[in-house]
Amino acid sequence: MAFQILLNFILAFTWMFILNSFEASTFIIGWLLGLLLIVMMRRFFTGPLYIRRIWAITKLALLFLKELWLANIQVFMLVIRPKLDIQPAIFRFPTKLTSDWEITLLSALITLTPGTVVMNVSEDKKMLYVHAIHIDDVEEAVTDIRNSFEKAIMEVSRP
């Protein structure tokens, strides 16, 4: 993947030097033409195209921003109520992620979302212990995390 990115930038800069134009628009056109060449030559590369991983990273970032926005609204609605009617809970989240950086990223995304905190990771790295400020159904919370953050992280990290 790194080779494909480097090759695309080299092709974009070559395009800029050929046209003797050092504007951003010329670079973007060169980058798009380089991407087109890489797509046409994809059978010569061993891994998948890097644009798929870039797209997966973009989707993960947008997913986090959406979840952050929704969690902020939920916490705000809990705070402005006259009577504090919350059901805090600590639950175990069994994760399918294996590498340290995947687990760290998942823990950070859960913790950065208002109303939830990852308290601990088990020794075998297969279980996260999560505290939520308000939770109605533990299984629903586990399913939500699995279908959102964990799935998006797997798309980024695995080809």
Secondary structure as the mmCIF struct_conf table of DSSP 4:
data_model
#
loop_
_struct_conf.conf_type_id
_struct_conf.id
_struct_conf.beg_label_comp_id
_struct_conf.beg_label_asym_id
_struct_conf.beg_label_seq_id
_struct_conf.end_label_comp_id
_struct_conf.end_label_asym_id
_struct_conf.end_label_seq_id
HELX_RH_AL_P HELX_RH_AL_P1 ALA A 2 LEU A 19
TURN_TY1_P TURN_TY1_P1 ASN A 20 ASN A 20
BEND BEND1 GLU A 23 GLU A 23
HELX_RH_AL_P HELX_RH_AL_P2 ALA A 24 MET A 40
TURN_TY1_P TURN_TY1_P2 MET A 41 MET A 41
HELX_RH_3T_P HELX_RH_3T_P1 ARG A 42 PHE A 44
BEND BEND2 PHE A 45 GLY A 47
HELX_RH_AL_P HELX_RH_AL_P3 TYR A 50 ILE A 80
BEND BEND3 ARG A 81 LYS A 83
STRN STRN1 ALA A 89 PRO A 94
BEND BEND4 SER A 99 SER A 99
HELX_RH_AL_P HELX_RH_AL_P4 ASP A 100 LEU A 112
BEND BEND5 THR A 113 THR A 113
TURN_TY1_P TURN_TY1_P3 PRO A 114 GLY A 115
STRN STRN2 THR A 116 VAL A 121
TURN_TY1_P TURN_TY1_P4 GLU A 123 ASP A 124
BEND BEND6 LYS A 125 LYS A 126
STRN STRN3 MET A 127 ALA A 132
BEND BEND7 ILE A 133 HIS A 134
BEND BEND8 ASP A 136 ASP A 136
HELX_RH_AL_P HELX_RH_AL_P5 VAL A 138 ILE A 145
HELX_RH_PI_P HELX_RH_PI_P1 ARG A 146 GLU A 150
HELX_RH_AL_P HELX_RH_AL_P6 LYS A 151 SER A 157
#
